[in-house]
Amino acid sequence: MRRVFVKGLLTIFLMIFTLAVIFPFLWMIMLSFKDNASILANPYGLPTSPQWENFVKLFADPQIRFHRYIWNTVVVTLSAITLTVTLSSLGGYGFGRKRYAFRYREWIFGILLFSLMLPMQATYIPQFMLMSTYNLLNTRLALVLLYTAYQITVSTYLLKTYYSQLPEELEESARIDGAGDFTIFLRIMMPLTKPILTSVILLNFLHNWNELLLAITIVTDPALRTLPVAMMNFVGESASNYAMAAAAIVVGMIPILLLYILFADRFVKGLTAGAVKG
């Protein structure tokens, strides 16, 4: 009887928790199909007649330039992911394989992990000054470099723990066949890391796609704004268009939802393997 009670209580708790997580998404979708007056009059009411004009205006209005913001976000996100995956794969391979062991390697890796303890906000001023020194303010390249710097440590850690568990015999057999170090890394070891690479790519995509503070600090040129900054601009002190903001948020959620729906299993398996092994 007690076990049934505990199980029922746990089920109720999980249902409430699930509802609390899903409700904001459903509410935002509902708001995106209402006009601004309806939202202000009854923000929690269902739309009497769905308003598709919000989505049409996002892409059709030349003053909003929403397609430009999407393009900027896609370029910055994919560029940062490519750079992060490339560098963290090389770093994880070097830190994770016995062949490349050197003195103080673990100390250096520990210092690298220590950087995770620093709050991101504490580095904004030095990073702004650094980008200003190299004339990189108001450029996509600045965001690409900074996003890579933030994500490379976690990505390297996950890949390092995964690489460290791969059999040494794989490399030895390849060297007997005459393969060089880079060939072994690129053609033998890298393909084996697909599960953890999927997790790394998804984590990087989630961060880069949604990042706001750096984007609004480093880039002030309206033509180079990313999606999160564009969404914020729909709500201001003097006037707010909540319907357009909700529509923009819904459009911004679509790529993330699609990726998690398609790769949810691989993401969980890869992240678990990369975090637990070693």
CORCOR-V200833 format. One record per residue. N is the residue number from 1. PHI is phi in whole degrees, -180 to 180 (NA if undefined). PSI is psi in radians with two decimals (* if undefined). OMEGA is omega in whole degrees, -180 to 180 (NA if undefined). Layout:
n = (N,N)
phi = (PHI,PHI)
psi = (PSI,PSI)
omega = (OMEGA,OMEGA)
This chain:
n = (1,2,3,4,5,6,7,8,9,10,11,12,13,14,15,16,17,18,19,20,21,22,23,24,25,26,27,28,29,30,31,32,33,34,35,36,37,38,39,40,41,42,43,44,45,46,47,48,49,50,51,52,53,54,55,56,57,58,59,60,61,62,63,64,65,66,67,68,69,70,71,72,73,74,75,76,77,78,79,80,81,82,83,84,85,86,87,88,89,90,91,92,93,94,95,96,97,98,99,100,101,102,103,104,105,106,107,108,109,110,111,112,113,114,115,116,117,118,119,120,121,122,123,124,125,126,127,128,129,130,131,132,133,134,135,136,137,138,139,140,141,142,143,144,145,146,147,148,149,150,151,152,153,154,155,156,157,158,159,160,161,162,163,164,165,166,167,168,169,170,171,172,173,174,175,176,177,178,179,180,181,182,183,184,185,186,187,188,189,190,191,192,193,194,195,196,197,198,199,200,201,202,203,204,205,206,207,208,209,210,211,212,213,214,215,216,217,218,219,220,221,222,223,224,225,226,227,228,229,230,231,232,233,234,235,236,237,238,239,240,241,242,243,244,245,246,247,248,249,250,251,252,253,254,255,256,257,258,259,260,261,262,263,264,265,266,267,268,269,270,271,272,273,274,275,276,277,278)
phi = (NA,-65,-64,-65,-64,-64,-64,-66,-64,-65,-63,-63,-61,-65,-65,-65,-63,-62,-64,-65,-78,-79,-55,-58,-66,-65,-65,-66,-63,-63,-65,-67,-103,-118,-88,-64,-64,-66,-65,-68,-75,-150,-65,-103,-83,-72,-66,-68,-141,-55,-104,-78,-61,-60,-72,-64,-66,-55,-98,-94,-75,-68,-76,-80,56,-64,-62,-67,-66,-63,-61,-59,-66,-63,-62,-65,-63,-68,-66,-66,-63,-60,-67,-65,-64,-63,-70,-70,-66,-66,-65,-63,-67,-67,-77,-97,-103,-64,-60,-103,-68,-145,-63,67,-61,-67,-65,-63,-66,-64,-64,-61,-69,-60,-63,-68,-78,-77,-67,-58,-63,-70,-103,-65,-65,-59,-69,-62,-65,-64,-64,-67,-61,-97,55,-108,-64,60,-135,-68,-59,-61,-66,-61,-66,-72,-64,-64,-62,-73,-97,-69,-67,-62,-64,-64,-61,-63,-72,-63,-66,-74,-61,-66,-97,-75,-61,-67,-62,-62,-71,-62,-64,-67,-69,-62,-81,95,-78,-85,-60,-68,-64,-62,-64,-77,-101,-113,-79,-59,-61,-76,-98,-56,-61,-75,-63,-60,-65,-62,-64,-66,-63,-65,-62,-60,-68,-67,-69,-102,-65,-120,-62,-66,-61,-82,-87,-84,-115,-114,-72,-57,-72,-111,-65,-100,-57,-58,-67,-62,-63,-65,-71,-76,-120,-133,-74,-90,-149,-139,-115,-68,-65,-68,-63,-65,-63,-65,-65,-63,-62,-68,-78,-57,-60,-66,-63,-63,-64,-71,-66,-77,-123,-60,-64,-64,-63,-65,-64,-67,-66,-64,-65,-71,-90,-93,-65,91)
psi = (-0.75,-0.69,-0.70,-0.70,-0.80,-0.73,-0.73,-0.70,-0.72,-0.69,-0.76,-0.75,-0.77,-0.64,-0.74,-0.74,-0.76,-0.73,-0.70,-0.56,-0.72,-0.55,-0.82,-0.66,-0.81,-0.68,-0.72,-0.69,-0.72,-0.75,-0.57,-0.30,0.26,2.77,2.97,-0.67,-0.70,-0.65,-0.77,-0.59,-0.74,1.46,-0.41,0.03,2.67,2.56,2.26,-0.67,2.02,2.33,1.74,-0.18,-0.49,-0.78,-0.66,-0.76,-0.57,-0.76,-0.35,-0.49,2.05,-0.35,-0.47,-0.73,0.75,-0.62,-0.54,-0.70,-0.67,-0.77,-0.79,-0.76,-0.74,-0.79,-0.85,-0.79,-0.89,-0.64,-0.77,-0.68,-0.78,-0.81,-0.73,-0.81,-0.71,-0.89,-0.73,-0.53,-0.77,-0.78,-0.77,-0.65,-0.74,-0.70,-0.41,-0.29,2.42,-0.54,-0.53,0.36,2.46,2.91,2.39,0.31,-0.77,-0.58,-0.78,-0.72,-0.63,-0.70,-0.67,-0.76,-0.53,-0.51,-0.35,-0.36,-0.28,2.23,2.46,-0.67,-0.48,-0.28,-0.02,-0.78,-0.87,-0.67,-0.67,-0.77,-0.68,-0.80,-0.62,-0.68,-0.68,0.29,0.75,0.03,2.57,0.71,2.63,-0.55,-0.65,-0.78,-0.69,-0.82,-0.73,-0.69,-0.68,-0.75,-0.65,-0.61,-0.25,-0.55,-0.89,-0.73,-0.74,-0.71,-0.84,-0.74,-0.62,-0.81,-0.53,-0.80,-0.63,-0.31,-0.11,2.45,2.40,-0.44,-0.45,-0.78,-0.72,-0.73,-0.69,-0.65,-0.61,-0.60,0.02,0.18,2.46,3.07,-0.80,-0.64,-0.73,-0.78,-0.81,-0.69,-0.33,-0.91,-0.77,-0.79,-0.44,-0.22,0.29,-0.72,-0.83,-0.54,-0.64,-0.76,-0.75,-0.78,-0.75,-0.72,-0.75,-0.73,-0.78,-0.77,-0.89,-0.66,-0.58,-0.07,2.35,-0.85,-0.81,-0.71,-0.66,-0.35,-0.78,-0.59,2.05,-0.16,2.10,-0.52,-0.28,0.17,2.60,3.03,-0.84,-0.67,-0.73,-0.70,-0.71,-0.53,-0.23,-0.27,2.08,-3.11,-0.68,-0.60,2.54,2.39,1.52,-0.54,-0.78,-0.66,-0.74,-0.73,-0.71,-0.69,-0.72,-0.77,-0.70,-0.45,-0.42,-0.87,-0.69,-0.78,-0.72,-0.75,-0.75,-0.60,-0.72,-0.60,0.41,-0.81,-0.80,-0.64,-0.84,-0.80,-0.78,-0.74,-0.69,-0.77,-0.75,-0.48,-0.49,-0.69,2.63,*)
omega = (-180,-180,179,180,180,179,179,179,178,178,179,179,-180,178,178,180,179,179,179,180,-175,-174,180,179,-180,179,179,177,179,180,-177,179,178,174,-173,-180,179,179,-180,-179,-178,-174,-177,180,178,178,179,175,-177,-179,177,-177,180,-180,179,-178,179,-174,-176,-177,-179,179,180,179,-177,179,178,179,177,179,179,-179,179,-179,-178,-177,-178,178,179,178,180,-179,-179,-179,180,-177,-179,176,177,180,179,178,180,180,-172,-176,-177,-177,-176,178,176,-176,179,180,-179,177,180,179,177,177,177,179,179,-180,178,-179,-180,177,-178,-176,-179,-177,-174,-179,176,-180,177,179,179,179,178,180,-178,176,-179,176,-178,174,175,-179,179,179,179,-178,-178,177,177,-180,-179,-172,-172,-178,179,-179,179,179,-179,-179,179,-180,178,179,-175,-179,179,-176,177,-178,179,179,-178,179,-180,179,176,179,175,-180,177,-176,-177,178,178,-179,-172,-172,-177,-174,-178,179,-180,-177,-178,180,-179,177,177,179,-180,-179,180,178,178,180,-179,-180,-174,-177,-174,-173,-176,-169,178,-178,-179,180,-174,-175,177,178,-179,-178,-177,-179,176,-175,-179,178,179,178,-178,-176,177,-179,-178,-179,-175,-178,-179,176,-175,180,179,178,179,178,179,179,179,178,179,180,-172,-180,-179,179,179,-180,-179,177,-177,-172,-177,-178,180,-180,-179,-179,-179,-180,177,180,-178,-178,-174,-175,178,NA)
